[in-house]
Amino acid sequence: MLRVLRSELIRLNRPSFLAGGIGGMAVFGAISTFIGFAAAGKTGAGPGAYIPSEAALAAPDGYVAGLMLAANLIGIVALSFWAIATASDYSTGLIRLLAQAEPRRWRLIVGKALALALFTLAGTLAATVAAYGAALACAPAFDVSTAAWAEVLPTLLESFRNLALSATVWGTLGMLIALLARSSGVATAIGIGYLVVFENMIVAVASDASDWLLGATLTSLAAGGTPAIAFESALQLGAAYFAGGILIAVAVMHFREITY
């Protein structure tokens, strides 16, 4: 298992992944915080409904209020990141060599998931730090009081934990779809289409479904719980989605005939 993990980490350690994955999450973390301060108190349909109020920004944990605007965007980055890493094994023909070197194919999936989870942790940590830095810069620029900001490290660690858990589940979905379709483009398109269109359509005709749908669950998980879904429930559902994704991926990898 350690050899598989080391192999995956070596292949992931290249500029395109570091800049596009980890760097992309950091950029979204900073931009979402800026938008949160710039548009504080405004309401509207779609993403505007989640913009924090001025009171929320001035609260003890106001420096991470804007970060929740980027939760789904960071999830999509993670989904794409995991999908590209998975699909590239097929597009380059590397999967055939990997299967020959490690006949126990479940180790290939678990090792890849562990390596990608580590990169996701690095990306969400970068996003959290970038969001905090942006909050420090934006607060005086937008006349937001920071007098009540307190317990910075525990709050940042909690936000990082929640965001990392949510992004990891998004990534697992990307890996599974890419494994089934053997295409990172298809996986990314399905992920974005599901989040932006399909889930909203389901909620429109069955509002009660929002309590267990993937997007709502992971949004609640990243936020540390919402009025609709408690954190404990979101954590349990997220763990079920993660475990289900890994088990299906292992089954597909086990039974698939690799001839290319």
Number of C-alpha atoms within 10 A of each C-alpha: 15 9 12 20 19 14 16 19 18 11 11 18 11 10 10 11 17 15 13 16 23 24 19 20 29 25 18 22 32 24 19 26 31 21 17 29 26 16 16 21 17 14 14 9 7 8 10 15 12 18 24 24 19 20 13 17 26 19 19 17 18 26 29 28 25 29 32 25 25 27 28 22 18 31 30 22 25 34 30 28 25 32 28 22 20 25 26 16 16 17 14 10 14 12 19 15 12 15 15 11 12 14 11 13 19 19 18 24 25 18 21 24 21 17 22 25 21 14 23 28 20 20 29 32 23 21 30 27 19 21 29 23 15 22 27 14 12 19 19 11 11 14 11 18 15 18 9 12 14 14 10 13 9 10 16 19 14 14 24 24 19 23 32 28 24 30 30 26 25 28 29 25 28 32 33 26 25 27 23 17 14 20 19 25 15 17 26 24 13 16 23 17 12 15 16 14 11 14 17 16 12 14 15 12 9 10 11 12 14 18 18 15 14 21 21 22 27 31 24 28 30 29 23 20 19 15 7 13 20 16 20 13 16 27 22 13 19 23 15 13 19 19 14 15 20 21 16 14 22 20 14 17 19 15 9 10 9 14 7 11
